[in-house]
Amino acid sequence: MDLFENNLASNAPLADRMRPRTMDEFFGQEHIIGKGKLLRRAIEADKLTSSIFYGPPGTGKTTLAYIIANTTGAAFEKLNAVTSGVKDVRKIIEEAESRLKMYQLPTYLLLDECHRWSKAQSDSILPAIEKGIIRFIGSTTENPMIAMTNAIVSRCRLFQFFALKQEDIKNVVLATIEDNERGYGDKNIDITDEAVDHLVNVANGDARAALNAIELAVLTTDPNEEGKIYIDLSVAEESIQKRAIRCDDREYYNMLSAFCKSLRGSSSDGALFWFGRLIHAGVDPRIIVRRMIAHASEDVGVANPAAMSQACAAADALEYNGFPEARLNIAQAIIMICESPKSNSVCVAVDKAFADAKDSYQVEVMPHLRYGQVRGAKEMGNGVGYKYAHDYPNSYVEQQYLPDDLADRTYYTPSDQGYEKKIKEIRENFRKNK
């Protein structure tokens, strides 16, 4: 390392300087890298295959990738999904292939924020992963089963990271205070137990949040008359004023479930609250809008057809206006869905129809319903006997539309809610006047 690299390293943020370099310095995630665990054995043996690390921020995903880089005999490349493109990937693949052919040297590729990659970018690396030219390591805060292409996920081993335990965060804080090389061991720091406990608690499982708070506290606190930098509870509170928002898989699905059940339960207040919690936790608003569109049919349906229009309009507003401008548009659609009369008749109908369709996939279309507008079709009976509805009063005529074995089946039964009550009346009038 030359003089300029030394300057860069010394001026790097504390969280970067204190990044663990070896497995022994790494705190947390004992379920995957504890002694004897599969991932640890694979790293130590330099046999790790393509993998995806996913979990909340500040839990060691990128750090573990760097540890792999420091311990492996393979080459190591890094890209960020936000700034890299297909051209960057192809260049790395070409260089990796050359290394493998000339020196039998494999290459690891770390891709940060890998859920941000498009399908085209993902597809560009698939052949290299399959041939073993690249050992892919994706790092993401999103559930890859939802946010990434199936093609990539199916070729990788998934390792889930969880928020660090308070004991792990405390060990990180204390190690930083004592480290002479990268931390603040060369400074005369006196930190109270209360201050440490507060930083550990408020960091909420995020080591980076705790380290950023320590750095701010040390750099903004003047030494006292004895030359000590004294960090008490009040300094700690000022340094980390806001609880780090965490949204792991369990919490994400729980909040999304609460949101959906509030929509179904006609609670505008509940749905708006969980909408806000999901947004503050960093959930993509498109996920929320997609659920609204689904529930507009699943729980409201034809009882109020306008609910679907409102949900789709909210999706359009999000696309055209972006967030937070579309916040009001989404809230309007949420209220419309919640305050609409509820009916699950659409959901029940389509489930029944799909079940029968699956079991009757070889059933022939009845002759009178077949397409009869091509040469020779009528001679084969196609379309013969079909009754054109508009030739009859009220544009309605009794006619068999289901196969013989299902002729008496009823899938859609309108409820007494909202517009479906009107549909019932219309149906009854049809049958009276047929």
Secondary structure, DSSP 8 states (H G I E B T S, - for coil): --HHHHHHHHTS-HHHHT---SGGG--S-HHHHSTT-HHHHHHHTT---SEEEE-STTSSHHHHHHHHHHH-SSEEEEEETTT--HHHHHHHHHHHHHHHHHH---EEEEEETGGG--HHHHHHHHHHHHHTSEEEEEEESS-HHHHS-HHHHTTSEEEE-----HHHHHHHHHHHHH-SSSSSTTS-EEE-HHHHHHHHHHHTT-HHHHHHHHHHHHHH----TTS-EEE-HHHHHHHT-S------HHHHHHHHHHHHHHHHTT-HHHHHHHHHHHHHTT--HHHHHHHHHHHIIIIIGGG-THHHHHHHHHHHHHHHH-TTTTHHHHHHHHHHHHHS----HHHHHHHHHHHHHHHTTT----GGGS---STTTGGGTTTTT---GGGSGGG------S-GGGTT-------SSHHHHHHHHHHHHHHH--
